[in-house]
Amino acid sequence: MSFPLLTATAVLPAAGAIATAAVPAARRNAAKSLALLVSLGTLALAIAILVRFDPDGDRYQLTESHSWIKEFGVRYELGVDGIAVALIALTALLIPFIILAGWNDADPLETGSRRWRPTQGFFALILAVEAMVIISFEATDVFLFYIFFEAMLIPMYFLIGGFGDRAHEHGEEAASTQRSYAAVKFLLYNLVGGLIMLAAVIGLYVVAGNFSLQEIAQARADGSLDMATNTERWLFLGFFFAFAVKAPLWPLHTWLPNAMGEATAPVAVLITAVVDKVGTFAMLRFCLQLFPEASKWATPVILVLALISIIYGALLAVGQRDIKRLVAYASISHFGFIVLGIFAMTSQGQSGATLYMVNHGISTAALMLVAGFLISRRGSRLIADYGGVQKVAPVLAGTFLIGGLATLSLPGLAPFVSEFLVLVGAFARYPVVGIIATFGIVLAALYTLVLYQRTMTGPVKPEVASMPDLRIREIAVVTPLIVLLVVLGVYPKPITDVVNPAVKQTLSDVDKKDPQPEVEAAR
């Protein structure tokens, strides 16, 4: 038997989470170092997956399949296509930076009535989330995917509610209340979506007789499984609703600003750069592949929802007073672009959407982590409490600017390529939709540049006059992310080469071809 590389990539962080949690309370630094070492080992395994994956080979590679619950046709079935490989690499890449950035975020608090914060638990929960996200990208059994799609809510709930941001203008008691509210709202929204998906998963089993994605898709393709139109549409809606909550897509987005606002900056990155990608990934893997006709039927409505997310999220970002909530609403706008690219049903759109998932993860991590370093120095998330930071902390201000420019998709930085592909793909099939979506770019420039102007330029406020610049650990976190933003902005080919074959197969699933250019059609 060949080495089970996919299983190992998920099991290592899971075992690391258990080992980290078991470290004695007095040895906090040992727990941190262990968590970082495990995350680097997981990154090495993810690189091995990337190296062994052949973009021109079979659709699903490195496959593993074992009987699990035989009576119900549930199997432990794993496999990766190019889209999954890219997102596994993103997840494994970001977790070490998240751990480094949150190195001191769960240390004991000994002032006033503040409680002990279990450091070991904080890092163990991060590793647990990593394990569940990775196996969600790998699972090709629908029931197996569902289990981890829901299970990741538990560690995320405790990360949001138990390890919230220390910077709160109304004191620790109010902060604790807000954290609890944000955690419960996150859990309830995603649980409701998951319960609706569970009903659809059961319905799929009743119709298909098993949970294997590959077997069901093959049966759909060769005509041996013929779903009634209404049945397919109801099942599609059950799956899509859960994924739209996780993504998040308007109007199911309201949990995200609360969760990101109250969480620590590294946990906020974990939410939007890692966990939320499971929702958009699942739209590509499950919605389009299992329910092709229903996907085409729902496309007009989904495109409208995506446009609303793009414009609405950007408009609310412009009016924010809180730095972290501004980044959260900007992410809602960006997820609108991703969904738009997926359901534009063109190769450019879907390649751009997949590339956008990767680039958004890197750019949001860079911006939010630097924002977290800024907030930890001043003790406030309010934009109005800053001014003139670039004069006292130029390295911090410079990295903040690059992260912001990446967020607004400046040419030369990675998000520009993906956003451009999404817009080209949307315009090719739906010109009006593409035109409206471009207004999101204008608004992105507005909220990003206004944020930088109000926090970094102008007279130096007395409260920031003695603010230290980035430390060595913080520079080590931010520098590789900025380098990636530049490299992938100039040369995105390594990622597109991996994802493009998978995108073509996805388009084939829904029986769609790229629109013929008007000049070529005229000839």
C-alpha positions as a printed Julia matrix, in Angstrom:
523×3 Matrix{Float64}:
   0.0    0.0     0.0
   1.33   3.45   -0.88
   1.81   6.02    1.87
  -1.58   7.64    2.72
  -0.39  11.2     2.14
  -3.83  12.82    2.3
  -4.69  11.13    5.58
  -1.31  12.07    7.05
  -1.8   15.73    6.13
  -5.01  15.84    8.17
  -3.94  13.49   10.99
  -0.71  15.35   11.8
  -2.4   18.62   12.93
  -5.13  16.6    14.69
  -2.53  14.65   16.67
  -0.61  17.89   17.21
  -3.72  19.49   18.69
  -4.05  16.68   21.23
  -0.34  16.81   22.1
  -0.38  20.6    22.45
  -3.42  20.51   24.73
  -1.64  17.92   26.92
   1.43  20.1    27.57
   1.57  21.08   31.29
   0.09  24.5    32.07
   3.41  25.9    33.3
   5.13  25.17   29.97
   3.3   27.59   27.71
   6.3   28.27   25.46
   6.76  24.54   24.87
   3.13  24.32   23.74
   3.62  27.22   21.34
   6.78  25.72   19.89
   5.12  22.32   19.49
   2.14  23.86   17.67
   4.46  25.78   15.34
   6.53  22.65   14.65
   3.4   20.63   13.84
   2.12  23.34   11.49
   5.46  23.37    9.65
   5.31  19.58    9.35
   1.82  19.87    7.88
   3.12  22.46    5.42
   5.83  20.0     4.35
   3.17  17.33    3.69
   1.07  19.85    1.74
   4.12  20.63   -0.4
   4.55  16.9    -0.99
   0.92  16.75   -2.22
   1.61  19.67   -4.54
   4.76  18.01   -5.91
   3.1   14.62   -6.46
  -0.02  16.05   -8.07
  -0.07  15.85  -11.87
  -2.33  18.55  -13.38
  -2.62  16.52  -16.6
  -3.39  13.26  -14.8
  -6.62  11.86  -13.4
  -9.19  14.25  -12.02
  -8.86  12.92   -8.44
  -5.39  11.82   -7.39
  -3.67  10.38   -4.3
  -7.0    8.69   -3.64
  -7.79   6.61   -0.56
 -10.92   4.53   -0.1
 -11.93   2.33    2.83
 -15.26   0.99    4.02
 -16.56   2.87    7.05
 -20.3    2.48    7.73
 -21.08  -0.3     5.28
 -24.81  -0.5     6.07
 -25.35   3.09    4.88
 -22.84   3.16    2.06
 -20.53   5.59    3.9
 -16.87   5.32    2.98
 -13.67   6.97    4.11
 -12.91   8.29    0.64
 -10.32  10.97   -0.12
  -8.98  12.49   -3.32
  -7.75  15.85   -4.55
  -8.13  17.78   -7.77
  -6.22  20.93   -8.69
  -8.62  23.22   -6.82
  -8.32  21.21   -3.61
  -4.52  21.06   -3.89
  -4.3   24.86   -4.15
  -6.51  25.38   -1.1
  -4.74  22.74    1.0
  -1.47  24.51    0.21
  -3.02  27.86    1.22
  -4.3   26.45    4.52
  -1.01  24.78    5.42
   0.89  27.95    4.46
  -1.18  30.34    6.57
  -1.38  28.34    9.81
   2.31  28.84   10.82
   1.89  32.6    10.3
  -1.33  32.57   12.31
   0.44  30.78   15.16
   3.42  33.16   15.08
   1.17  36.22   14.94
  -0.86  34.97   17.92
   2.21  33.95   19.91
   1.22  36.07   22.95
  -2.53  36.37   22.37
  -3.5   33.62   24.83
  -1.0   34.31   27.59
  -2.34  34.77   31.16
  -4.15  37.97   32.03
  -3.57  38.94   35.63
  -4.98  42.47   35.91
  -8.31  43.29   37.54
 -10.97  40.63   37.16
  -9.54  39.15   33.97
  -9.25  35.37   33.93
  -6.5   32.92   33.07
  -6.31  32.22   29.36
  -5.25  28.62   28.61
  -2.45  29.08   26.1
  -2.28  25.39   25.24
  -5.98  25.31   24.39
  -5.68  28.28   22.02
  -3.0   26.68   19.85
  -4.57  23.23   20.07
  -7.85  24.64   18.72
  -6.05  26.29   15.8
  -4.45  22.96   14.85
  -7.81  21.19   15.21
  -9.4   23.65   12.78
  -6.54  23.11   10.34
  -7.05  19.33   10.42
 -10.8   19.62    9.8
 -10.42  22.15    6.98
  -7.82  20.02    5.2
  -9.9   16.85    5.34
 -12.91  18.85    4.08
 -10.88  19.73    0.99
  -9.85  16.08    0.58
 -13.16  14.27    1.19
 -14.92  12.8    -1.84
 -17.57  11.06    0.26
 -20.42  13.52    0.84
 -21.19  12.24    4.35
 -17.52  12.37    5.37
 -17.32  15.94    4.08
 -20.46  16.89    6.01
 -19.07  15.6     9.31
 -15.98  17.8     9.19
 -17.84  20.7     7.56
 -19.9   20.84   10.76
 -17.27  19.68   13.26
 -15.0   22.65   12.56
 -17.66  24.91   14.11
 -16.83  23.6    17.6
 -13.17  24.74   17.85
 -14.04  27.97   16.02
 -16.78  28.71   18.57
 -14.28  28.47   21.44
 -11.64  30.48   19.58
 -14.1   33.35   19.05
 -15.85  33.23   22.41
 -12.96  32.26   24.64
 -10.02  34.14   23.12
 -11.43  37.43   21.92
  -9.68  40.69   21.19
  -8.36  42.47   24.27
  -8.86  45.91   22.69
 -12.38  47.04   23.57
 -13.48  50.62   24.22
 -16.07  49.6    26.85
 -13.9   47.42   29.09
 -13.43  43.72   29.74
 -16.98  42.96   30.87
 -18.52  44.45   27.73
 -15.86  42.73   25.62
 -16.76  39.36   27.15
 -20.44  39.93   26.38
 -19.69  40.9    22.78
 -17.43  37.88   22.32
 -20.12  35.54   23.58
 -22.69  37.14   21.27
 -20.38  36.87   18.25
 -19.53  33.23   19.0
 -23.15  32.2    19.48
 -24.23  34.04   16.33
 -21.47  32.33   14.35
 -22.52  28.95   15.69
 -26.26  29.39   15.16
 -25.98  30.66   11.59
 -23.68  27.84   10.57
 -25.64  25.18   12.47
 -28.85  26.16   10.72
 -27.08  25.95    7.37
 -25.61  22.6     8.36
 -28.95  21.15    9.43
 -30.52  22.13    6.12
 -27.58  20.54    4.34
 -28.02  17.36    6.41
 -31.56  17.03    5.11
 -30.21  17.42    1.56
 -27.45  14.84    2.23
 -30.07  12.33    3.39
 -32.19  13.15    0.35
 -29.2   12.57   -1.91
 -28.66   9.14   -0.36
 -32.31   8.24   -0.88
 -32.04   9.17   -4.56
 -28.53   7.85   -5.32
 -28.14   4.99   -2.84
 -24.64   6.02   -1.73
 -22.56   9.05   -0.71
 -19.62   8.73   -3.13
 -19.15  11.96   -5.07
 -17.35  10.2    -7.92
 -19.9    7.4    -8.26
 -22.88   9.78   -8.17
 -21.29  12.16  -10.67
 -20.44   9.26  -12.99
 -23.99   7.93  -12.73
 -25.33  11.39  -13.58
 -23.0   11.63  -16.57
 -23.82   8.22  -18.07
 -27.56   8.53  -17.45
 -27.91   5.63  -15.0
 -29.02   8.11  -12.3
 -31.78  10.42  -13.46
 -33.0   12.87  -10.81
 -36.38  14.48  -11.17
 -36.04  18.2   -11.87
 -37.72  19.35   -8.67
 -35.76  16.85   -6.59
 -32.45  18.07   -7.98
 -33.38  21.69   -7.36
 -34.39  21.1    -3.73
 -31.22  19.13   -3.04
 -29.11  21.84   -4.68
 -30.74  24.51   -2.52
 -30.04  22.51    0.63
 -26.34  22.25   -0.21
 -26.0   25.78   -1.54
 -27.67  27.37    1.51
 -25.09  25.83    3.85
 -22.21  26.86    1.61
 -23.58  30.4     1.23
 -23.68  30.77    5.03
 -20.11  29.56    5.34
 -18.85  31.67    2.41
 -20.55  34.1     3.48
 -22.93  35.44    0.81
 -25.49  38.21    1.28
 -27.97  38.06    3.07
 -26.45  35.25    5.17
 -23.32  37.24    5.96
 -24.15  39.09    9.18
 -22.27  36.73   11.5
 -18.9   37.53    9.88
 -18.37  41.18   11.01
 -19.25  40.23   14.59
 -16.97  37.18   14.59
 -13.99  38.96   12.99
 -14.49  42.07   15.09
 -14.46  40.25   18.42
 -11.86  37.58   17.61
  -8.13  38.13   17.87
  -6.52  39.16   14.58
  -4.99  35.69   13.95
  -8.35  34.01   14.59
 -10.03  36.55   12.3
  -7.57  35.47    9.59
  -8.37  31.82   10.36
 -12.07  32.57    9.83
 -12.01  34.48    6.57
  -8.8   33.23    4.92
  -9.16  29.53    5.78
 -12.54  28.37    7.14
 -14.76  30.44    4.85
 -12.96  29.05    1.78
 -14.61  25.67    2.49
 -17.94  27.22    1.47
 -16.84  28.53   -1.92
 -14.76  25.39   -2.59
 -17.81  23.21   -1.89
 -19.87  25.19   -4.4
 -17.42  24.11   -7.08
 -16.96  20.52   -5.92
 -20.48  19.56   -4.83
 -23.09  21.99   -6.2
 -21.85  22.05   -9.79
 -20.76  18.42   -9.99
 -23.76  16.79   -8.27
 -26.5   19.14   -9.47
 -25.49  20.58  -12.86
 -28.98  21.38  -14.14
 -30.08  22.95  -10.85
 -26.87  25.0   -10.79
 -27.7   26.48  -14.19
 -31.32  27.03  -13.09
 -30.23  28.99   -9.98
 -27.45  30.97  -11.67
 -29.41  34.22  -12.35
 -30.46  34.56   -8.71
 -27.0   33.65   -7.41
 -25.37  36.25   -9.67
 -27.69  38.91   -8.26
 -26.78  37.86   -4.7
 -23.1   37.99   -5.62
 -23.46  41.51   -7.02
 -25.27  42.65   -3.9
 -22.48  41.17   -1.77
 -19.85  43.0    -3.83
 -21.48  46.44   -3.68
 -23.15  46.17   -0.26
 -20.02  44.84    1.47
 -17.87  47.57   -0.08
 -20.32  50.34    0.83
 -20.48  49.22    4.44
 -16.68  48.98    4.55
 -16.48  52.64    3.51
 -18.57  53.71    6.52
 -16.87  51.62    9.21
 -15.25  53.15   12.31
 -13.72  49.84   13.43
 -10.59  48.61   11.58
 -11.37  44.92   11.89
 -15.02  45.27   10.91
 -13.89  47.23    7.85
 -11.72  44.27    6.78
 -14.66  41.95    7.46
 -17.03  43.87    5.17
 -14.29  44.08    2.55
 -14.07  40.27    2.71
 -17.83  39.99    2.13
 -17.34  42.04   -1.03
 -14.45  39.8    -2.11
 -16.45  36.63   -1.52
 -19.07  38.14   -3.8
 -16.42  38.25   -6.54
 -15.52  34.6    -5.88
 -19.14  33.44   -6.13
 -19.58  35.58   -9.25
 -16.61  33.85  -10.88
 -17.91  30.38   -9.97
 -21.39  30.92  -11.39
 -20.32  32.9   -14.44
 -19.79  29.38  -15.84
 -16.69  30.33  -17.86
 -13.15  29.0   -17.61
 -11.77  32.49  -16.92
 -14.35  33.11  -14.21
 -13.82  29.83  -12.39
 -10.03  29.96  -12.7
 -10.18  33.51  -11.39
 -12.48  32.45   -8.53
 -10.1   29.68   -7.45
  -7.11  31.98   -7.75
  -9.09  34.62   -5.82
  -9.58  32.17   -2.94
  -5.81  31.77   -2.67
  -4.93  35.42   -3.2
  -7.66  36.7    -0.89
  -6.33  34.41    1.83
  -2.83  35.82    1.49
  -3.83  39.5     1.15
  -6.36  39.4     3.99
  -3.82  37.64    6.22
  -1.25  40.36    5.48
  -3.66  43.25    6.12
  -5.44  41.79    9.16
  -2.3   40.6    10.92
  -0.61  43.99   10.54
  -3.84  45.6    11.74
  -3.69  43.28   14.75
  -0.13  44.38   15.51
  -1.29  48.0    15.26
  -4.31  47.45   17.52
  -2.27  45.6    20.15
   0.03  48.63   20.47
  -2.69  51.26   20.84
  -5.33  49.11   22.57
  -8.13  50.34   20.3
  -9.84  49.14   17.13
 -11.32  52.56   16.32
  -9.91  54.32   13.25
 -10.36  57.72   14.89
  -7.87  56.82   17.65
  -4.98  56.74   15.19
  -3.09  59.3    13.11
   0.47  59.85   11.93
   1.59  56.27   12.57
   3.84  56.25    9.5
   6.08  58.87   11.14
   6.74  56.79   14.26
   6.44  53.23   12.85
   7.34  53.38    9.14
   7.79  49.61    8.65
   4.38  48.92   10.19
   2.79  51.62    8.02
   4.53  50.35    4.88
   3.4   46.75    5.34
  -0.1   47.99    6.18
  -0.13  49.96    2.93
   0.96  46.96    0.84
  -1.72  44.79    2.46
  -4.29  47.48    1.74
  -3.18  47.92   -1.87
  -3.47  44.16   -2.35
  -7.0   44.32   -0.93
  -7.99  46.91   -3.54
  -6.4   44.69   -6.25
  -3.62  47.01   -7.36
  -1.98  45.78  -10.61
   1.25  44.0    -9.79
  -0.14  42.4    -6.64
  -1.73  38.94   -6.58
  -5.45  39.79   -6.13
  -5.46  41.9    -9.31
  -4.94  38.86  -11.55
  -7.77  36.89   -9.97
 -10.2   39.82   -9.9
  -9.42  40.61  -13.53
 -10.1   36.99  -14.55
 -13.39  36.96  -12.65
 -14.54  40.16  -14.35
 -13.44  38.96  -17.8
 -15.22  35.65  -17.26
 -18.39  37.36  -16.02
 -18.39  39.93  -18.81
 -17.99  37.23  -21.48
 -21.34  35.67  -20.59
 -23.15  38.39  -18.62
 -21.89  41.84  -19.72
 -24.24  43.83  -17.47
 -23.21  41.8   -14.43
 -19.53  42.39  -15.24
 -20.07  46.14  -15.58
 -21.9   46.43  -12.25
 -19.27  44.35  -10.47
 -16.51  46.77  -11.5
 -18.0   49.4    -9.16
 -16.77  47.19   -6.33
 -13.2   47.99   -7.42
 -13.85  51.74   -7.14
 -15.32  51.34   -3.67
 -12.41  49.12   -2.62
  -9.98  51.9    -3.52
 -12.07  54.32   -1.48
 -12.28  52.34    1.77
  -8.66  51.19    1.62
  -7.1   54.58    0.94
  -9.34  56.37    3.44
  -8.37  53.8     6.08
  -4.68  54.36    5.41
  -5.05  58.13    5.34
  -6.9   58.29    8.66
  -4.61  55.93   10.53
  -1.17  56.44    9.07
  -0.93  60.02    7.76
  -1.5   63.45    9.24
  -0.33  64.83   12.59
   0.98  62.31   15.11
  -1.56  61.78   17.86
  -0.1   61.8    21.38
  -1.37  58.26   22.04
   0.72  56.85   19.17
   3.8   59.05   19.57
   5.74  56.33   21.39
   4.39  53.41   19.34
   7.15  50.88   18.56
   7.72  49.63   15.04
   7.35  45.99   14.01
   9.45  43.54   15.99
  11.49  40.69   14.5
   8.75  38.09   15.05
   6.16  40.35   13.44
   8.42  41.08   10.47
   8.94  37.33   10.06
   5.15  36.93    9.85
   4.46  39.7     7.37
   7.46  39.57    5.01
   6.75  36.17    3.38
   3.11  37.16    2.8
   4.15  40.37    1.06
   6.7   38.5    -1.05
   3.98  36.06   -2.12
   1.64  38.93   -3.01
   4.28  40.38   -5.33
   5.44  37.07   -6.84
   1.93  35.79   -7.55
   0.95  39.21   -8.85
   3.71  39.05  -11.45
   3.74  35.29  -12.1
   0.51  33.45  -11.16
   1.2   30.61  -13.64
   2.21  27.98  -11.02
  -1.28  28.14   -9.5
  -3.24  28.5   -12.73
  -1.44  25.5   -14.21
  -2.68  23.39  -11.3
  -6.28  24.61  -11.21
  -7.11  25.07  -14.9
  -7.58  21.36  -15.75
  -9.94  20.97  -12.78
 -11.88  24.04  -13.9
 -12.32  22.59  -17.39
 -13.68  19.39  -15.91
 -16.09  21.36  -13.72
 -17.39  23.24  -16.76
 -17.81  19.91  -18.5
 -19.91  18.7   -15.56
 -22.43  21.49  -16.15
 -22.16  21.14  -19.94
 -20.92  24.69  -20.44
 -18.43  26.08  -22.93
 -16.81  29.49  -23.03
 -18.77  32.02  -25.13
 -17.28  32.57  -28.56
 -15.77  36.07  -29.0
 -17.89  38.33  -31.2
 -15.07  38.9   -33.71
 -14.54  35.17  -34.13
 -18.28  34.6   -34.42
 -18.48  37.25  -37.16
 -15.77  35.49  -39.13
